[in-house]
Each structure stands twice: as structure tokens, then as C-alpha cells.
């Protein structure tokens, strides 16, 4: 039987709730590194994690071992908890709740 190879790249973008500019330049690279760590621990290969004051871009090699919605939920929950636990943001921090897919 022939070997099967797969390569799936995913580009996710999600925003801070209400697009508030809460991702301060002083610490957002720490959050991006934390998110890259989440991807690695869950078996994905991060190619780029970056963003700006109000949103994040993730480009990664998707392993097909879990639902994308479960992965996004975990990234948002864990990174939000990290921001709160480390007291990085002086304001109430949450990610945008809606998921929008474009075709």
C-alpha cells in the first residue's frame, strides 16, 4: 500500500473583545510565545504567531488530530488565563467570542 502524506496549513486570526487595543507592545511577544507553546504541546507546528494591538495571527501546520474549534477554544482560554494570571493587562481582558470562517 502506498504511503499517505498530508500537509495542512491553517491561518487563524482572532481579535480582542470589541477590538480593544489591549495587547501592549511591551508584553504581547510573551503572549505570542505562549500561544506558540500551546500549539506545540497539542501536536501542531507553529510557523508564525504575531499580531498587533487588537488581534493575533497564527500560521501553523495543522496535525489533523483535533477539531479546529476545540484548538481555538483552548488557545483563547489558556492565553487569556495567562494574561490574567501574569497581570499583564490592567484592564479586563477577553478574546472575541464569535468564530467567522471565510471560504
N, C-alpha and C positions, 0 to 999 in steps of 0.2 A: 504494500500500500504506500502511496506517495505521502511524503511529509506535508503537513499543513502549516503555513506561516501566516501570521496576522500582524498587522501594524495599524493601529488606530490612534490618530492624534485628535485631541479634543482641546478646543479653545473655549474656556469659560470666562464670562465676565459677570461679576455681580457688584452691587453698589451698597454703600452705607445707606441706612434707612433715611428716606426723604432726601437722598443725595446730599446730606450734610457733609461739609468738608472737615471730617474729624480725623482722618488718617494723617497725623502730623509727620512732617518730613524727618523729624528727629528720631522717631521710633518705627516708622512704617516698614523699613527694611527688616527689622526684627520680626515683625508680623509676617512679612513675605517669606522669610526663612522658616518660620514656624509652620506656615501653610505648606511649604515645600516638604518639610519633615512629615507632615500628615500624609501627603501623597506617597512618599517613600514607604512609610510604615504600612500603608494599605496596599502596597504592591504595584504602584504606578511609578512612572519615571518622569519627574518634573523637568521640563526643558526651559521654561521661563515662568517666573512668578514676579509680577510687578504691578504697578498701578499708579494712581495719583491720589489726591486728597479725598476723593469721594467714591472711588471704585477700584477694583482689583481685576487683573487679567491673569489667567492661568493657562499655560500651554503645556500639555503633558501627553506622554504615551500611555494610553488607557489599556489596562490589563484585561478587561472584559470579565473580571471576577466579581463585580458587584454592580448594582444599578447605579446609574449616574445620579439619580435623585438622592439615593442614600449617601453617596460620596459627598455631594454638595451640602446636604444637611449636616453631615459630620464636620466638614471643613468650616462651615459657618458657625456651628455650635462651639467647636473646640477653639477656633481662633477668637471668637467673641469672649469666651471664658478666659482665654489667655490675656486679652486686652484688659479685661476687668480685674483679673487676679493680680496682674503686674501693675495695676493702676496707671496704665499708660495714658488713658484719656480722661480728662477731668469732667467730661460730660457723659450722660447716659449713652452707651454705645450699643447699637444693634445693626445687623445687616438687613437689607431689603428682603422682604418675605416672599415676594412673587417670583416665580421662575417663568421666564419667557423664552421660548425656543423659536428660532428662525429657520426657515427652510430655503 
